Every structure is written in structure tokens, then in C-alpha cells.
């Protein structure tokens, strides 16, 4: 497949039983902002910072309302925040208060599926001793506690049945990193495995493995039910994943390039890979069957997430941070832009077409 970059306001071309796929990115709005994470639900974009959450209208980028505090969870109906020592829940649609608790003293939160998880730490004179707790946040009633003799624990990753926590066990005063898997319903420890937790899923949990005195890193897939290793893969960075696919990236020292991998989540088989000369400078965004990736060569890629086929590329400053059905959110050094995606597919024999674009440098024709 040959790709031609066109630079003109009006493009005329002929087709002879050939499918031509065009795309353009036009700015819907842009704002100056800082954030730690983004999330969109329905027609609202949530800009989450360490001390506040702004609610933006995705159509025009206007802030509709702001809540102070650390955002613990956002759903289509509710937002849960920790504002100082106050834990509160609000209705997203009308901003009404659902419940509130004052004088909260615990930290290291994680909220999942109506329950709140946090840790407490004590020192026995030599080592820290941590305990994980699960509570019903509305009633502040305790569901379970799980203690560990040494090391710091925290609720790192959660899924339907499991919670993964990093901790360590000491050997000659050396902290050996360990991942602990806990039954999310009753707090029972199910298994432990060396390494740091990355992501939790009902079938496969991912752990980062380190070779001592070496820069080599591996991503290991652990059977969530049994704690046995299903497969491992040499890679620097876990990107994202689903129940069927795992996306990783790794630096190839031989070719001085970065490689994006798509793996079968069950057995670790490489389904497809793509090599880019530029550093993959952000976590790619997975939305439905599209995987959006930025690189430091000032280029954004859109892949078919299942096959690895490149749907389009654009030369643009910044990198993708979120996506919806028709909009790609781009961060360029603190300037957040909502870029409208306009894919067009035509297939007719021996016809002439004229296409205009406000941004001709973004048009890519695949023949």
C-alpha cells in the first residue's frame, strides 16, 4: 500500500475500482490546562488534577462545573472525592450531594465496584507493617482487612474478583519486591509472585519482572485463578490491554528503534508488531477497535487494534491522551485540543472527485 501526502486546499483525483481512504483532523476547541488524567463519559470530559476535577462540555470545551479534592472514582452517575479529610459522593447530572463523611484519616485509596480500598502502616521498630482494608464508603462499614508482616502494601490494581498489591519481603535487609493477589470479596490472600503488579484481569494478571543487577525487564502474565505463570515477554513498557489483547512496547538496541507489540493475552503469541524510528512518548489510547499512538517524531498513528493495519497517520505536535467516537484529544505542552476525526471512504470506477480541507497537510491518501 502506497501513501501519498497531499498539500493543497482542493485535491482532484481519479479512481479506477480503487478504494481511497481520507482523513482530516480539525480543531473543535483548545484550552490551556494541566491535569493528571482525563476521562470522558457521554458528552462530558473530566479533567482530573491532584486537588480538583473540572467538568467540560465536549462540544465546546467550556467548563460547566468544578469540584475540589482528589477524584477517587467517576461513573456515569456519581463522582467520589476526597477533599481534605472529607469523603463525599455527588450526583454528576445535577451536582447534588449523595453522602458525605468528615474527619477521614486513611490514605492510599482505590475505589472499585462500590467499595473503597485503603492501607494503614505501622512500624515495628525495624520494618513497616501494612494492612489493607475494604470498606463500604457510604456506611463506612468494614468489609475485611488483610495484614502483611513486613513492607508497604497498597491497593494497586483491581478487577472483578481480585486485588493486586505490591509489597516486599526482606532478606538481609534487602527488599524483594512481591505482588500479592487478594480475593476482592473476602480479603483472603490467594497467591504471591515476585515482581511489581501492573494490571489485573479476571483471567490474566500482569506483573513486571526485574533481573537483579541488570536493566532487563519482562512482562509476565500470571493466571489470576492459580498464580502460575502463563507466559512472559521481554518489554520495557506495558501500554494497555483487554481480555483478548495485550499491547507492549520495547526498545531495540540493534536497530535503535521502538517496537509496538500486540500479544494474545492467553498465550503471549505476537499477533502483530510495528517498528517506529521515534520514541513512543505516551501511553497509546485504545478506543473500540482503534489504537492511537504518538511518537516524538511529531506523528500520530491510528492502528486497527486487532490487525495492526495503519488506518491513518498525521504529522502534528503533541500526543493523544483520550478518544471518543468522533474526537481525539491531543496534549501539546499543556494545550489540550479536541480534534474532530473525519474518515471518508469512497469506491467508484472512473470518477473524478474534489476534496477540500481546512488542514491540507493532514490529508493522507492510501492507494
N, C-alpha and C positions, 0 to 999 in steps of 0.2 A: 504494500500500500504506500503510495507516494503522497507526501503532504506538502502543500504549497501555501506560503504565507502571502496574503494579498494586502496591498496597501493602496486603497483607493476608496473614495466615497461611494462610487457606483461601480459594480462589477457585472460585466456581461459574460456569459459563458454558454456553451452548447453541451447538450447531453446526448449520448448515444447509448441508451439502455444502461446507464450508469447511475448508481446512487451517490449523491453528493450530500454530505452531512456538514452543515454550517453551524457555527455557534457565535454568540457575542455576549459580552458582559457589559452591561450598562449600569451606572451608579443610580440606585434608587435613593439613597441618602448616605451621609457620612457624618460622624461625630468624633470629637476628641474625648477619649475616655481611658481609664485604666481599669483592670479587672483581674481577678484570679481565675475565673471560669465563666462560661456562658452556657445558657440553656434556653431552648425555645419550646413553648407549649402553645398550641393553637396559633393565635395571632399576636402573642406576646413574646418578647425577648427579655430574658432575665440576665442582667449584668451583675455578677456576684463578686464582691470585694470581701476583704477580711473583716470589715466593720459595717458594711451596708449592702443592700441589694436594690438596684434600680429596675423598674419595670418599663420597658419601651414598647411602643406600638411598632410592630414590624413593618407596617405600611409606610410610615413617615419618619420613624426614628425619634419621635417625641417621647420624653419621659412622662409616663402617666402617673406614677407614684413611686415613693422611695421608702424603704424600711431600714432602720438602723439595726446593727447586730450581725452576728455570724449566721449565715444561712446553713441549716443542717439538712433540710430536705425541701424539695418543691415537687408537687404533683399537679394534676390538672385542676384540683380544687383547693389545696391547702399549702401553706408555707410555714415551716417551723424554724424559729430563730432563737439564738441565744444573745440577748442584749445585756451585756454586763453580767449580772447574776440573775437575770430574769429569763426564764424559758417560756416562750409563748407560741401559740398557733393562731394563724389568721386565715380567713377565707380569701382566696385570690380574687374572686369575682367582685366582691363589694368591700374588701379590706376590713371586714368586721372581725372582732376578737372571738375566737372559739374557746380557748382556755389559756390560762397563764399561771406560772409558778414563780415566786420570788425566792431570793436567797439560795440559789443553786450553787453548789460548791464543787461539783465534779467537772472533769475536763476530758480531753481526747475523745470527742464524741464521734459516733457514727449512727445515722438513723436509717432503718431499713424495715419496710413492711410493717409499719405501725409500732415498732419497738425501737428503743434508744439503747445504744451500747456505749459504755464508757469504762475507763480504767482508773484504779486508785493505786498508789505506790507507797510503800513503807521501806525504811532502811533498817536492816538487822544489825547494823554496826560495821558490816563489810560489803554487803551486796544489797541492791534494791530488790524488794519483793512486790510483785504486781498481782492485782486481781482484776479480772474482767467481770462486768456486771451487765445484765439485761433488765431493763425496766419498761413498764408501760408509761409513756410520758404524760398521758392525760391524767392518770391517777397517781403517778409516782410510786407505783407498787412494784416490788422486786420480783422478777421472773426467775433469775438464777444468778449465781456467782461462780467464777472459776479462778482459782488461785494457782500461782506458779512460784516455786521456791526462790528462784533467782532470775534477775533480768527484768527488763521493762516490757510489758505487753500493751498492745493497743488494738482496737477493732479496725483492722486494715482493709479487709475485703469481705463482702457478704454476698450471698446468693440465697436461693430458696431454702436450702437445707443446711448450709454451712457458713461458718465464720472463720476467716483465716487471720491469725495474729502472729507478728514477728516477735521473737523473744531470743534469749540466748542461754546457753548453759556454760558454766565456767570450768576450764581445765587449766590448772597452773596460772590462774588469774587471766587467762585468755578467754575472751567472749566468743564462743562458737555460735554463729547465727543459726536460728532454728525457726521453722514455720510450724505453728500449732493449729490443727484443724479441730473446731469445736462444733458440736451439734447445736444449731441455732435455736432449737426449740427447748432443749433442757440443759444446755451448758456442759454436757459431757464431752471430755476430750476423746476424739476418735483416733487421731494419729498425729505423729510429728515427723518432720522431714528436714534435713539440713538445707539451708538457703533462706532467701527472703521472699515472702509472698508477693505476687504481682496481681493476680486476678483469680476470681472464684467463679466456677460454673458448676452446675449440678452433676455433670459427668466428668469434666476435666478441670483441675485447678493448676494454675501456672506459678512456678517458683523460679527465681533467679539463683543460679548456682555459680559460685566463685571458686577458682583454683587458688589455694593459698600460695603466696609469693609469685603470682602470675597475673597478667592482665586478661587472661582468657575468661570469658563468661559464657554461660549456657542458659538457655531457657528450657526448663524441664516441665513436662506435663505429668501431673500426678492424678491417678484415679481418685476422684473425690470420695468414693464409697469405701475404698480399701486402703488408700495411702500408698499403693505400689506405683512405681514409675512406669508410665506408658511409653514415653519417648523423650528424647532430649535433642536440642538443636543449637549449634553454635551461633550466637547472635548477640549483638550489643544491646538492642532495644526492643522491648515489646511495644507494639503500636496499638493494636486494638484486636477485638475478636468477637466471634459469635459462637453459637453452639456447633457450627459446622466448620468455620474457617478461623485461622489464627494468622495475623499479619505481623511480621517481624522485619527489622532492618539490621544490616551488618556492614561494616567497612571492610573492603577487600584491599589489603595492603599491596598485593601483587599488581593490581590494575589502578590503585588509588581512586577507586570509585565506591559508591554506596549502592547496595542492592536491597530492594524491597522484595520480600518473600510472602507468598500466600501458602499456608500449610493446611493440610487436612487435620482438623482438630483431634480426630480419633487416633490416627496412627503417625502423624508428623510428616507425611509424604508431602514433598514440594509440588504444589499444583501449578504454580506459575511464579515467575520472578521477573523483575525489571531492574536494569542497571542504569544509574544516573550519575553523570560526572559531578553534580553538585551535591552538597550535604543536604540530607533530608532534615530541614530545620525546624520541624514541628511535628506533633502527633497528627498523622493523617486523619481525616474526618470520614467516617462511614455513615452514609445515609441511604437507606434502602439498598439498591444494587450499585450505588456509586461510591467510589473511594477517591476522595480529593486529597492531593498531596502537594505540598510546597517544597521548594528547594532553594538553596542560596544562589542559584543561577537566575533568580528572579523569574521563575516559571512555575505555573500551577498545572498539575496534571489531573485529569479525571479518568479513572480506570473503571472498567466493568469489574466489579468486586469479585465475581465468580471466575471469569476467564482471564483477567489481566489485560484485555484489549484496551488500548488507549482510545477513549471516546473523543477527547479534545485536549489541547494544551493552550495556555495563554501566557504571554510574556507580561508580567505585571509585578510591581513592587508589593511586598507583603506575603502573607501566607494564610491559608484557610483556617478558621477557628470554629466554625459551626456551619450547618447547612440545613435548608428546608427544601420543600419540593421545587420552588422556583427561585430561591435566593441562596447565594453563597456569601458568607460573612468573612471579610478579609481584614486582617490586622496589619497595619503598616506603621510601626514605631509609635503606637498609641493612637493612631487614627483608625477607627473602626468603620468599615464601609459595608453596606448591604448592596451586593452586586446581583442584578437580575440575570438569570440564566435563560438564554433564548436558543434552544436547539431547533434546527429545521432540517427535515429530511425530505428530499424530492427525488422522484424516479420517473422520467418520461423520455422517450426517444426523440431525438432531433428537434428539440425545442430550445428557444432562446429565453434566458432568464436575466433579469436585472435585480440586483440586491443592493440595498443601501444600508449603511451603518453609521451610527454616531461615533463609533470607535473602530475605524477600518483596520487598525493594526492588530485588532483582536480576532479578525476573521481567519479561520483555518479551513481549507478545503481538503478533503481526503478523497483521492481518486483510486 
